[in-house]
Amino acid sequence: MAEKRGAYAKSSKRRQALSEATLRLVQEKGHRSVTVSEVAELAGTSEPTVFYHFPTKESLLISALKQFDDENIRGEGAEAGAIADMGHRAEVGVRRPHIPLLYAEMAGAGVDREHPANEYFQGRLARSLKVIATDIHRLQNEGAVPSGIDAEIAARLLLAAWEGLQFQWQHGPEFDIRAHLEWHIRAVLGPKALSTDPVASEGPSPTKGNP
């Protein structure tokens, strides 16, 4: 049993290294230019090993998006400040090279429920909604957001606005995405939702650039 656990840990560590290498290459040159041989070289392994863990380049790219999320989405217990941080993170996110394009292409493919990206996006959605809704509940407890607002519905509306504005910005022409998103936050949660928050600048955002 101990031997099996050791083998699993080694395999998990290898997958992690491959995901990190893929993400780094995507950030440097864009996903369309990344090759499996480059991923293998950067991760210090062979192409057959890459394909053993990720049978297609597409699955490798999905793992890169998951890695990005693990590095940037707020973890449990760190949700405070997510709402206050959304506008800034949206502004930074659209100007980040390469990751938004990969996200957009996979999001389009993922609407097919048989596509491997669909499971990733469902999981990401649930994770992000939980972070945003948790922070809305905090703001309600502090009196900054009306208690009658359904936090789960509001979280879905805010995330939809963020993603929709991001896609509009990507298509062009560019606009002040932060101002638009923060207007929407106030419209949904009330004028006090974006009052000064001492934890707003601490830690990663709920979807840090979404991504």
C-alpha positions in Angstrom: 0.0 0.0 0.0 2.8 2.4 0.9 4.5 1.6 -2.5 1.2 2.5 -4.3 0.9 5.7 -2.4 4.5 6.6 -3.3 3.9 5.9 -7.0 0.8 8.0 -6.9 2.6 10.9 -5.3 5.4 10.7 -7.8 2.8 10.7 -10.7 1.0 13.6 -9.2 4.2 15.5 -8.8 5.1 14.8 -12.5 1.6 16.1 -13.6 2.1 19.2 -11.6 5.5 19.9 -13.2 4.0 19.4 -16.6 1.1 21.8 -15.9 3.5 24.4 -14.5 5.8 24.1 -17.5 2.9 24.4 -19.9 1.5 27.5 -18.2 4.9 29.1 -18.2 5.3 28.5 -22.0 1.7 29.7 -22.7 2.4 32.9 -20.7 5.7 33.5 -22.6 4.6 32.7 -26.2 0.9 31.9 -26.5 -0.7 28.5 -26.6 -0.7 28.1 -30.3 3.1 28.2 -30.4 3.7 25.8 -27.5 4.9 22.3 -28.5 4.9 19.2 -26.5 8.6 18.8 -26.9 9.1 22.2 -25.3 6.9 21.2 -22.4 8.9 18.0 -21.9 12.2 19.8 -22.1 11.2 22.5 -19.6 9.7 19.9 -17.2 12.8 17.7 -17.5 11.1 14.7 -19.0 10.4 13.1 -22.3 7.5 13.5 -24.8 6.2 9.9 -24.2 5.9 10.9 -20.5 4.0 14.0 -21.3 1.6 12.0 -23.5 1.2 9.3 -20.7 -0.2 12.0 -18.4 -1.9 14.2 -21.0 -2.8 12.2 -24.1 -3.5 15.3 -26.2 -2.1 18.9 -26.4 -5.6 20.1 -25.6 -5.7 18.2 -22.3 -2.2 19.7 -21.5 -3.6 23.2 -22.2 -6.6 22.6 -19.9 -4.1 21.6 -17.2 -2.3 24.9 -17.7 -5.6 26.8 -17.1 -6.2 24.7 -13.9 -2.7 25.6 -12.8 -3.3 29.3 -13.4 -6.5 29.0 -11.3 -4.7 27.3 -8.5 -2.2 30.1 -8.4 -4.8 32.9 -8.6 -8.2 32.0 -7.3 -8.8 32.8 -3.6 -8.8 29.8 -1.4 -11.3 28.9 1.3 -11.0 31.3 4.1 -9.5 34.0 2.0 -12.6 35.3 0.2 -12.7 38.7 2.0 -12.1 41.5 -0.4 -13.0 39.6 -3.5 -15.8 42.1 -4.5 -13.6 45.2 -3.9 -10.8 43.6 -5.9 -12.9 42.7 -9.0 -12.6 45.9 -11.0 -8.8 46.1 -10.6 -8.3 42.5 -11.5 -10.5 42.8 -14.5 -8.4 45.7 -15.7 -5.1 43.9 -15.2 -6.4 40.6 -16.6 -7.4 41.8 -20.0 -3.9 43.2 -20.6 -2.2 40.0 -19.6 -0.6 38.4 -22.6 -1.8 35.1 -24.0 -3.8 33.6 -21.1 -7.1 35.4 -22.0 -6.9 34.1 -25.5 -6.5 30.5 -24.4 -9.3 30.9 -21.9 -11.6 32.3 -24.6 -10.9 29.5 -27.1 -11.4 26.8 -24.5 -14.6 28.5 -23.2 -16.0 28.3 -26.7 -15.1 24.7 -27.1 -16.3 23.9 -23.6 -20.0 24.7 -24.4 -20.0 21.2 -25.9 -20.7 19.1 -22.9 -18.7 16.2 -24.4 -15.6 18.4 -24.7 -12.9 17.8 -22.0 -12.9 21.5 -21.3 -16.6 21.4 -20.1 -15.7 19.7 -16.9 -13.0 22.2 -16.2 -15.3 25.2 -16.8 -18.1 23.7 -14.6 -15.6 23.3 -11.8 -14.1 26.7 -12.2 -17.5 28.3 -12.3 -18.6 26.6 -9.0 -15.3 27.6 -7.4 -15.5 31.3 -8.4 -19.2 31.6 -7.5 -18.5 30.3 -4.0 -15.7 32.9 -3.5 -17.9 35.8 -4.7 -21.0 34.7 -2.8 -19.0 34.2 0.4 -17.7 37.8 0.2 -21.2 39.1 -0.5 -22.4 37.4 2.7 -19.6 39.0 4.6 -20.6 42.4 3.2 -24.2 41.8 4.2 -23.1 40.9 7.7 -21.2 44.2 7.8 -24.2 46.2 6.5 -22.5 47.2 3.3 -24.9 45.1 1.1 -28.7 44.8 1.7 -29.6 41.6 3.5 -32.5 40.9 1.1 -30.1 40.4 -1.9 -29.7 36.7 -2.8 -25.9 36.3 -2.6 -25.8 33.3 -4.9 -27.8 34.9 -7.7 -25.8 38.2 -7.3 -22.5 36.2 -7.6 -23.6 34.6 -10.8 -24.7 38.0 -12.3 -21.4 39.7 -11.3 -19.3 36.8 -12.7 -21.4 36.9 -15.9 -20.8 40.6 -16.2 -17.0 40.2 -15.7 -16.7 37.5 -18.3 -19.0 39.3 -20.8 -17.1 42.6 -20.5 -13.8 40.7 -20.9 -14.9 39.1 -24.1 -16.2 42.5 -25.4 -12.9 44.1 -24.5 -11.0 41.3 -26.3 -13.0 41.8 -29.5 -12.5 45.6 -29.3 -12.6 48.5 -29.3 -11.0 48.7 -25.8 -12.9 50.5 -23.0 -12.6 51.1 -19.3 -13.5 47.6 -18.1 -12.9 48.5 -14.5 -15.4 51.4 -14.5 -18.0 49.2 -16.3 -17.6 46.3 -13.9 -17.7 48.5 -10.8 -20.8 50.2 -12.1 -22.4 46.8 -12.4 -21.3 45.8 -8.9 -23.0 48.9 -7.4 -26.1 48.3 -9.5 -26.4 44.8 -8.2 -25.2 45.1 -4.6 -25.9 48.8 -3.8 -23.7 51.9 -3.5 -21.8 50.8 -0.4 -20.5 47.5 -1.8 -17.3 49.1 -3.0 -16.6 51.2 0.1 -13.0 51.2 1.3 -12.1 47.6 2.3 -8.9 47.1 4.3 -8.4 43.6 2.8 -9.2 44.4 -0.8 -5.6 44.5 -1.9 -4.5 41.5 0.0 -4.1 38.1 -1.6 -5.2 36.9 -5.1 -8.5 37.8 -6.6 -11.5 35.4 -7.0 -10.5 34.9 -10.6 -7.5 37.2 -11.0 -8.2 38.5 -14.5 -10.8 35.8 -15.0 -8.2 34.8 -15.9 
